[in-house]
């Protein structure tokens, strides 16, 4: 493990024979980022469907092979985790590394977060999915792995109807923590980053728990709790923990759900609930009486469910450890500033208008 918490030793055999000799690409792209594209494929020998993630090794002139190896190492370490997308095989060419991943056919949970009445999550749905997310994250944290980009676009479903199980994807920013090395980096997706990221303080498992608090808020209300009119206002809202817990926002939602979120959206990371503690929260106990659908919001026409099997890629490195609100973006995962790209949010036209309708933005 290097000083930035990245692991480069992997056990998966990297195949150098042609990917096309063993897999056939089918249908449309599942998603595209600035430095990666995800496509559905079929293994010729078995007929099984997978998602092939093609990752460029060089990005804006920088060699990012180490970052891809770190993603592979994290997926290897999570092999026994039932809620992390499974890695099947790895191929390498002169320009790309291809990760052959489990195909989660239900798409992103983001689709239901922005859905109209009948397709929106019920509170009972959110309880079930939150348990799975927390179980998966607790398993990662026990292995000293932090995801650092938990958001609706990185939680996929095995099926949309009936509602399937979750799969956590996109480990491009993940880091391994230990008791000796402090990791301080400016990374993540703006609306979901914890205050310690903005303050350039040490990253920990608690950093993921803040993001889960934001994620739960979005799943229940269809609204983004910290979104401002621009990035500066968004970051200020995060730093000051400006959250709307009003009855209007949480109409029809149980007080236990609000209390659950409040245990996570705590500025001091040491006072945030852990994943294990969250799993013991009363809200996640068996839920006997389902609530009606939680929010009625309009959404722009969404892609087909399978178009959501994408994972965003970062852009260019930040010039200094300090948060530059107008600065550049990542070149490699985990080097520098906050992440943008497909499935990350554009702050020029916020995807979560305050207390208004939600629209999904796909950015390349």
C-alpha positions as CSV (number, residue, x, y, z in Angstrom):
1,X,0.0,0.0,0.0
2,X,1.4,3.4,-0.9
3,X,1.1,6.6,1.1
4,X,-2.2,7.5,-0.6
5,X,-3.8,4.3,0.5
6,X,-3.7,2.6,-2.9
7,X,-2.9,-1.1,-3.3
8,X,-1.2,-2.2,-6.5
9,X,-0.6,-5.9,-5.8
10,X,-3.3,-8.0,-7.4
11,X,-3.9,-11.7,-7.7
12,X,-6.2,-11.7,-10.8
13,X,-4.4,-12.9,-13.9
14,X,-4.4,-10.1,-16.5
15,X,-5.1,-11.7,-19.8
16,X,-3.2,-10.4,-22.9
17,X,-5.1,-12.4,-25.5
18,X,-7.8,-10.4,-27.4
19,X,-10.9,-9.6,-25.4
20,X,-12.9,-10.1,-28.6
21,X,-11.8,-13.7,-28.9
22,X,-13.7,-14.6,-25.7
23,X,-16.5,-12.0,-25.5
24,X,-19.0,-10.5,-27.9
25,X,-20.2,-6.9,-27.4
26,X,-24.0,-6.7,-27.5
27,X,-26.5,-3.8,-27.6
28,X,-25.9,-0.2,-26.8
29,X,-23.3,1.2,-24.4
30,X,-24.3,0.9,-20.8
31,X,-22.5,4.2,-20.0
32,X,-19.6,6.4,-20.8
33,X,-17.3,8.6,-18.8
34,X,-14.4,10.9,-19.7
35,X,-11.8,8.0,-19.4
36,X,-13.9,4.9,-19.5
37,X,-16.8,3.2,-21.3
38,X,-19.0,0.4,-20.1
39,X,-20.6,-2.0,-22.5
40,X,-22.7,-5.1,-22.2
41,X,-21.0,-8.3,-23.4
42,X,-21.6,-12.0,-23.7
43,X,-19.0,-14.6,-22.8
44,X,-18.8,-16.9,-25.9
45,X,-18.0,-20.0,-24.0
46,X,-20.9,-19.8,-21.5
47,X,-23.5,-17.3,-23.0
48,X,-23.4,-15.4,-19.7
49,X,-23.9,-11.6,-19.8
50,X,-21.4,-9.3,-18.2
51,X,-20.5,-5.6,-18.2
52,X,-17.1,-4.7,-19.7
53,X,-15.5,-1.6,-18.3
54,X,-12.8,-0.2,-20.7
55,X,-10.4,2.0,-18.8
56,X,-7.8,4.1,-20.5
57,X,-4.4,3.7,-19.0
58,X,-3.2,7.2,-19.9
59,X,-5.3,10.2,-19.1
60,X,-4.2,13.7,-20.0
61,X,-0.7,12.5,-20.4
62,X,-0.5,10.8,-17.0
63,X,0.0,7.1,-16.5
64,X,-3.0,5.8,-14.5
65,X,-2.4,2.1,-14.6
66,X,-1.6,2.1,-10.8
67,X,-5.1,3.5,-10.1
68,X,-6.7,0.8,-12.1
69,X,-4.7,-1.9,-10.3
70,X,-6.0,-0.4,-7.0
71,X,-9.6,-0.7,-8.2
72,X,-8.9,-4.4,-9.1
73,X,-7.3,-5.0,-5.7
74,X,-10.3,-3.6,-3.9
75,X,-12.7,-5.7,-6.0
76,X,-10.6,-8.8,-5.2
77,X,-10.7,-8.0,-1.4
78,X,-14.5,-7.7,-1.6
79,X,-15.0,-11.0,-3.5
80,X,-17.0,-12.5,-0.6
81,X,-19.1,-9.3,-0.2
82,X,-22.6,-10.1,-1.5
83,X,-23.4,-6.4,-2.2
84,X,-20.2,-5.5,-4.2
85,X,-20.2,-6.0,-8.0
86,X,-18.2,-9.1,-8.8
87,X,-15.1,-9.0,-10.9
88,X,-14.9,-11.9,-13.4
89,X,-11.8,-11.3,-15.5
90,X,-9.3,-8.6,-16.5
91,X,-7.8,-8.0,-20.0
92,X,-5.0,-5.5,-21.0
93,X,-4.0,-4.0,-24.3
94,X,-1.4,-1.3,-25.0
95,X,-3.9,1.5,-24.3
96,X,-6.6,0.0,-22.1
97,X,-7.4,-2.3,-19.2
98,X,-10.8,-4.1,-19.4
99,X,-12.6,-5.2,-16.3
100,X,-15.2,-7.8,-17.0
101,X,-17.8,-7.3,-14.2
102,X,-21.1,-8.7,-13.1
103,X,-24.0,-7.2,-15.0
104,X,-26.6,-5.6,-12.7
105,X,-29.6,-5.4,-15.1
106,X,-31.8,-3.2,-12.9
107,X,-29.7,-0.1,-13.4
108,X,-29.0,2.7,-10.9
109,X,-31.2,3.4,-7.8
110,X,-30.9,7.0,-9.1
111,X,-33.7,6.1,-11.5
112,X,-36.2,5.5,-8.7
113,X,-34.9,8.5,-6.8
114,X,-36.2,10.7,-9.6
115,X,-39.2,8.6,-10.5
116,X,-42.9,9.6,-10.5
117,X,-45.3,8.3,-7.9
118,X,-45.8,4.7,-8.9
119,X,-42.1,4.1,-9.6
120,X,-40.7,6.0,-6.6
121,X,-39.3,4.1,-3.6
122,X,-41.5,3.6,-0.7
123,X,-40.0,4.0,2.8
124,X,-40.2,0.2,3.1
125,X,-38.1,-0.1,-0.1
126,X,-35.5,2.4,1.3
127,X,-35.3,0.5,4.6
128,X,-34.5,-2.7,2.7
129,X,-32.0,-1.1,0.4
130,X,-30.3,0.8,3.2
131,X,-29.8,-2.4,5.1
132,X,-28.1,-3.9,2.1
133,X,-25.9,-0.8,1.4
134,X,-24.8,-0.7,5.1
135,X,-24.1,-4.5,5.2
136,X,-21.9,-4.1,2.1
137,X,-20.2,-1.0,3.4
138,X,-19.7,-2.6,6.9
139,X,-17.9,-5.5,5.2
140,X,-15.7,-3.1,3.3
141,X,-14.9,-1.1,6.4
142,X,-14.0,-4.3,8.3
143,X,-11.4,-4.8,5.6
144,X,-10.2,-1.2,6.1
145,X,-11.5,-0.2,2.7
146,X,-13.3,3.1,2.1
147,X,-15.3,3.7,-1.1
148,X,-15.3,7.5,-1.1
149,X,-17.8,7.9,-3.9
150,X,-21.1,6.5,-2.5
151,X,-24.0,8.1,-4.4
152,X,-27.2,6.9,-6.2
153,X,-25.3,6.4,-9.5
154,X,-22.9,4.0,-7.9
155,X,-25.6,1.7,-6.4
156,X,-27.0,-0.6,-8.9
157,X,-29.9,-3.1,-8.8
158,X,-29.9,-6.7,-9.9
159,X,-33.4,-6.0,-11.2
160,X,-35.7,-3.1,-11.2
161,X,-39.1,-4.9,-11.1
162,X,-39.4,-6.7,-8.9
163,X,-37.0,-4.7,-6.8
164,X,-33.8,-6.6,-6.7
165,X,-30.7,-6.5,-4.5
166,X,-28.0,-3.8,-4.6
167,X,-24.5,-3.9,-6.0
168,X,-22.0,-1.2,-5.0
169,X,-19.8,-0.2,-8.0
170,X,-17.1,2.2,-9.1
171,X,-14.1,1.7,-6.8
172,X,-11.9,4.1,-8.7
173,X,-11.5,6.4,-5.8
174,X,-11.4,3.7,-3.1
175,X,-8.6,3.7,-0.5
176,X,-7.3,1.3,2.1
177,X,-6.9,2.8,5.6
178,X,-4.5,1.7,8.3
179,X,-3.6,2.9,11.8
180,X,-0.3,4.4,10.7
181,X,-0.8,6.4,7.5
182,X,-3.1,9.4,7.3
183,X,-4.7,9.8,3.9
184,X,-5.8,13.4,3.0
185,X,-7.2,14.0,-0.5
186,X,-9.8,16.2,-2.2
187,X,-11.9,13.7,-4.0
188,X,-15.5,12.6,-4.4
189,X,-18.7,14.0,-5.9
190,X,-19.5,17.5,-4.6
191,X,-23.0,17.0,-3.1
192,X,-21.9,13.8,-1.3
193,X,-18.5,14.8,0.1
194,X,-18.0,15.0,3.9
195,X,-16.8,18.2,5.6
196,X,-13.4,16.6,6.4
197,X,-12.8,16.3,2.6
198,X,-13.4,20.0,2.1
199,X,-11.2,20.8,5.1
200,X,-8.4,18.6,3.8
201,X,-8.6,16.5,7.0
202,X,-7.8,12.8,7.3
203,X,-10.2,10.4,5.5
204,X,-11.7,7.6,7.4
205,X,-14.5,5.1,7.3
206,X,-16.7,7.9,8.7
207,X,-16.3,9.7,5.4
208,X,-18.4,7.0,3.7
209,X,-21.0,7.3,6.5
210,X,-21.7,10.9,5.7
211,X,-22.3,10.0,2.1
212,X,-24.7,7.3,3.2
213,X,-26.6,9.9,5.2
214,X,-26.9,12.1,2.0
215,X,-27.8,9.1,-0.1
216,X,-30.6,8.1,2.4
217,X,-31.9,11.6,2.4
218,X,-32.1,11.6,-1.4
219,X,-33.8,8.2,-1.6
220,X,-36.5,9.2,0.9
221,X,-37.2,12.7,-0.3
222,X,-36.0,13.0,-3.9
223,X,-34.1,16.1,-2.9
224,X,-30.4,16.8,-2.4
225,X,-29.8,18.2,1.1
226,X,-26.8,20.4,0.5
227,X,-27.3,21.6,-3.1
228,X,-26.7,25.4,-3.5
229,X,-27.0,27.7,-6.5
230,X,-23.3,27.1,-7.2
231,X,-20.4,24.9,-5.9
232,X,-19.3,27.5,-3.3
233,X,-22.8,27.6,-1.8
234,X,-23.0,23.8,-1.9
235,X,-19.6,23.5,0.0
236,X,-20.7,26.1,2.5
237,X,-23.9,24.2,3.2
238,X,-21.9,21.0,3.8
239,X,-19.4,22.8,6.0
240,X,-22.2,24.3,8.1
241,X,-24.4,21.2,7.9
242,X,-27.3,23.2,6.6
243,X,-30.0,20.5,6.3
244,X,-33.7,20.9,6.0
245,X,-35.5,18.4,8.3
246,X,-38.9,20.2,8.0
247,X,-42.2,18.3,8.0
248,X,-42.8,19.6,4.5
249,X,-39.7,17.9,3.2
250,X,-40.3,14.7,5.1
251,X,-44.1,14.5,4.7
252,X,-45.3,10.9,5.2
253,X,-41.8,9.7,6.3
254,X,-41.4,8.3,9.8
255,X,-39.5,10.2,12.6
256,X,-37.2,7.2,12.9
257,X,-36.0,7.7,9.3
258,X,-35.2,11.4,10.1
259,X,-33.4,10.4,13.3
260,X,-31.3,7.8,11.3
261,X,-30.1,10.5,8.9
262,X,-29.3,12.8,11.8
263,X,-26.9,10.2,13.2
264,X,-24.9,10.4,10.0
265,X,-25.0,14.1,8.9
266,X,-22.8,15.1,11.8
267,X,-19.8,17.3,11.2
268,X,-17.4,15.6,13.6
269,X,-16.6,12.3,12.0
270,X,-15.9,10.7,15.4
271,X,-19.5,11.3,16.4
272,X,-21.0,9.8,13.3
273,X,-22.7,6.4,13.5
274,X,-20.6,3.5,12.1
275,X,-22.1,1.1,9.5
276,X,-22.4,-1.5,12.3
277,X,-24.2,1.0,14.6
278,X,-26.6,2.0,11.8
279,X,-27.6,-1.6,11.3
280,X,-28.8,-1.6,14.9
281,X,-30.9,1.6,14.5
282,X,-34.6,1.2,15.2
283,X,-35.5,2.4,11.7
284,X,-33.9,-0.6,10.1
285,X,-35.8,-3.1,12.3
286,X,-38.7,-5.0,10.6
287,X,-41.0,-2.4,9.1
288,X,-44.7,-3.6,9.4
289,X,-46.6,-0.8,7.7
290,X,-45.4,0.4,4.3
291,X,-45.8,4.1,3.7
292,X,-47.2,5.5,0.5
293,X,-44.8,6.6,-2.2
294,X,-42.6,9.2,-0.8
295,X,-42.3,11.9,-3.4
296,X,-43.9,13.1,-6.6
297,X,-41.4,14.7,-8.8
298,X,-41.1,15.0,-12.6
299,X,-38.1,13.6,-14.3
300,X,-36.6,14.0,-17.7
301,X,-36.8,11.0,-19.9
302,X,-34.4,8.4,-18.5
303,X,-32.3,6.0,-20.5
304,X,-33.2,2.3,-20.5
305,X,-32.4,0.6,-17.2
306,X,-29.3,-1.0,-18.7
307,X,-27.9,2.4,-19.6
308,X,-27.3,2.9,-15.9
309,X,-24.6,0.3,-15.6
310,X,-22.0,3.1,-15.8
311,X,-19.3,4.2,-13.5
312,X,-18.0,7.8,-13.6
313,X,-14.4,8.6,-14.2
314,X,-12.4,11.5,-12.7
315,X,-10.6,14.2,-14.6
316,X,-7.5,16.3,-13.8
317,X,-5.2,16.8,-10.8
318,X,-5.7,19.7,-8.4
319,X,-2.8,22.1,-8.2
320,X,-2.6,22.1,-4.4
321,X,-4.0,20.3,-1.3
322,X,-6.4,23.2,-0.7
323,X,-9.8,23.1,-2.1
324,X,-9.9,25.2,-5.2
325,X,-13.6,25.9,-5.9
326,X,-12.8,27.0,-9.5
327,X,-9.9,24.6,-10.1
328,X,-9.4,21.7,-12.4
329,X,-10.5,18.1,-11.9
330,X,-8.9,14.7,-11.6
331,X,-6.6,13.1,-14.1
332,X,-6.5,9.8,-12.2
333,X,-8.9,8.5,-9.6
334,X,-8.0,9.9,-6.3
335,X,-5.5,12.5,-7.3
336,X,-6.6,16.0,-6.6
337,X,-10.0,17.7,-6.8
338,X,-13.6,16.6,-6.8
339,X,-14.9,14.2,-9.4
340,X,-16.8,15.1,-12.5
341,X,-17.8,13.2,-15.6
342,X,-20.7,10.9,-16.5
343,X,-22.9,10.3,-13.4
344,X,-21.2,13.1,-11.5
345,X,-23.3,16.3,-11.2
346,X,-22.8,19.5,-13.1
347,X,-23.1,22.5,-10.9
348,X,-23.8,24.9,-13.8
349,X,-27.3,23.4,-14.0
350,X,-27.9,21.7,-10.7
351,X,-29.5,18.2,-11.1
352,X,-31.4,18.6,-7.8
353,X,-33.2,22.0,-8.0
354,X,-34.2,23.0,-4.5
355,X,-37.6,21.6,-3.5
356,X,-38.5,21.2,-7.2
357,X,-38.4,18.6,-9.8
358,X,-35.4,16.4,-10.3
359,X,-33.6,15.8,-13.6
360,X,-30.8,13.4,-14.3
361,X,-27.8,14.8,-16.1
362,X,-25.5,12.6,-18.1
363,X,-22.2,14.2,-18.7
364,X,-19.3,12.9,-20.7
